Each structure stands twice: as C-alpha cells, then as structure tokens.
Amino acid sequence: MDKPQAREYNQALCFLEFAKKNFLLQDDKFCQKVIAQIKSCIERVDSLKLVHFDKKCSSISKQKSRVNLEDICYQIANLMKSYGYFHHFIPFVHLDGFGRNQLYKYSGLKLLIKSRFLKDMIQKDPQESQEADIDESLRDQLGLAIAGFDKKLNSTTTSRDDIKRANQTIEDELNAYHQLLNKVLKPYMEAKYKHSQPDLYEYFVMAISTYKIPRRKRALQGKITDTDGKPLHRVRVSVDNKKAVVKRGTKGNYFFKNMTNGSHKILFSCEGFKSVTKNILIYPSRTSRLDIVMQREKAVELNERIASL
C-alpha cells in the first residue's frame, strides 16, 4: 500500500475500534449494517496485504538463487580460463563475460543464457573440463543452480501480475470504504447524533480524523527584495549546501514544493548582493514562509552612483 492508502486503512481500523467500544452504536441497526460492510472491506484488504508479504519473500529468495548461480559461474569460468591459458586450449581462453561485475549487471534472462552456455561448454569438452578440476559435483551444482534460478525467475513474473491485481483490489476496497464513510456514515451520524448525543458525535469525528493528515502544496515560500523593497530575480537558492537553483520570478517570489520536515539551512546569493544564510523549520502540515532582504555590495553601490552622475 502507498501512504494515502495506508492512511485510509488506519483510519478505518480506528473507526472500527471506536464502534466496537461504543454500546450505543451496537444498538443502532442501520449503523451496524454500514459497519459490517466497512469491516468486510478491511478484511479483504488484510487478506490482500499477505500478497505483498509473499512478494517480498519471493524477491529475497530469487536474489539468493541468483547470487548462488553467479558464484558457481564465476568459479567454473576461472577454472576454465586458467586451464586454457596454461594448456593453450583456445575455447577456454576466449571465455569472456564471466567477471564478477559482468555477472552482476546481467538481466536475469541473460544470466541464464550465459550459465547455460557454460554448461554446454563443459558437455562439449568433458575431458578438458575434468582436467580443469570441474568435477561431477561442480557440474551438478551448476545444473541445480540454473534450474533453481529459472524457476524463481518464472515465478517472479507471476508474482508481479498477482501484486498488480492485489493493488487494484486494495484500491477498490478502500474506495468502497471511502464512499461508505463520506456518503453514508458521516451524514447519518451528523443527522442522528450531533445534537442528541454530542459527546458520541465528537468521539466519532475524532476517530475518523486521527489519520486525516492535511497535505500541503508547498513546503517553503517567500519573497526576495533589496533594501529599497524592489523585488529581485535570478537569485540562486541553495538548500542544505546542495546545488543551487536559480529563481527567475520577476516579482521576487520563490517556493519549494518538496522538502523533508525539520530544520534546513537556506543560502541566497545574487550577483552584486551580499549572500544571506537563514535557518528555517519545515512543518509537515503547513507552508513555511521566509522573506529575504538582500543588501548590495559596497563596490556595486559606488559604481551605480558614479554612473548616475
């Protein structure tokens, strides 16, 4: 689940916990029908979350199988090349593409092709392979590693399809919960309990608001001017000593959409002006504002006065 889905899921759990503890709602037949549908949606989401867990386990298992195949290919190829150079056996000398980094960079399919090519070479030149210390045990290990990784690779393709279907179903179930909450439950609770049972209604609102996190459109915004109040443009702004971004707004306005929460150091620089460094605190639910006044450098001021004479 992504973050918005997780928020809706946790909101639903919070509401169901509230409904479970409230005896008044347990006697409300209509409310219980709605709660039963919400519970059904969440139970289906819970069952689909296991697909994500299985996918993670499958990915770890596939990676282990790949590393095992890479190690065996690397070992056999080195034995072949050593034998080939010493005995001037050309087929083994020209065995390329089995270095550690090369094997690591191959796609799963290409790794299978390379490992099968290695297996075919052993079968084609059995005597030389035997003399290169590639015994029966090592040949069997290669065969088992190829078969194991091939199986993992095919099962992963199926898992991707499963995870895609599971994500879509989770989205559908959470949308169904969203509709029940906003189109049915909220209007019903407000109409029936807001005035007759204000405490109950307040607890209900708190329960569904626990995971309702407001989203900000901008993390930081402000205006950059000189000491006369004139807006500056083409100001270079650097966050936490990272690469500076040029703000070209002619009215001096600037903004950043994506910034992590917490304290940040902002550096403003512009040709002909003294640089300004400020610390700002970024909040998760609201936009921070930082207006900057930049002073001209003395040499620039003097040149402008001379030019005006």
Steps between C-alpha positions, in 0.01 A plus 500: 500500500613854434480772768150635414364144498669426834340812651153392386560146624614621843209744515259212439665291774472793739130543421428126541674505838284798601182326381592180685530682834186712463190324636258757358610428144466126560124553543476707180395248233568725200840600632587135562420416136738773383767387748465140374568615142802706611631202697459281192704746290780510756507120538549467123780758515664301783495183292652682202780648713637144527567508124741790561675301773526192274639719223772630733594146607502388136732788407748410777495133396558592134796720591662220702452261208658751260803561723554124526493464120737796454750347747501161329536653150785720621679202658465271196596773252819578694597132506442476124697814417792399721513160330459658156790745541734238645423229241429740212149362465337774290128438581570556870735795437229692315244450775387857572214665686531315832662765719338590832378840380383360165294225660353750748386737223328237285123481492356179639435362152851580376655339808309182419623510139863546610482224762343256248777587254751407772320172563504419125875567486561252781297235314677579171850469649460251788863387518645853510236599754592204719869594479405858594370362835133537400387175660158335498397673822567846355316411179200387703507821702491702178205301366303535824580874524378558143178305559437676833553851366291426189212394724532811720513724195179358356319504834599868548325593174184342637548681831518835322161432344363392838630811673351723229159338539527519879583873486200568279269303730636682807432829322144389419429386857635822652295703250192306612585582863553866404155514338331334800671742736429824312168424327330289767659502844595867542157641399321238710709560812464877470123484449432251779760567768651849463228662712351204691836348600765775453771309691452190285511707182816678615673167569390377156655807332820452700516131400479570126730804522792322669666411169365788295831678433465826307717523190696813430552620146824679585758436770668843490422829329594866529611817325848635430553878489780754534522760778277737297224239482554426131454133403807308387504229237764249385591435862682172567350304790679201658343265757735325745809574284356314201513622141350849474178561309451828311167668579403704195172653621490871407295586810755351738282208610643152552377165631603138559243220480683198641711534815539264793361605836742658748771764494670610175771751411413722204764705314394789274754652260473749216757685293567845648344413838627357827408136554242422769480179703191413704379200700136403458277234657282303257170363634312192371155663471556864409710723276793681659573858388840668477531851353853622424648849471837507321751784535705628208876466517678834559697490174178456304333791681798728428505408130129571468541844662784586264296385203208722605716818511 
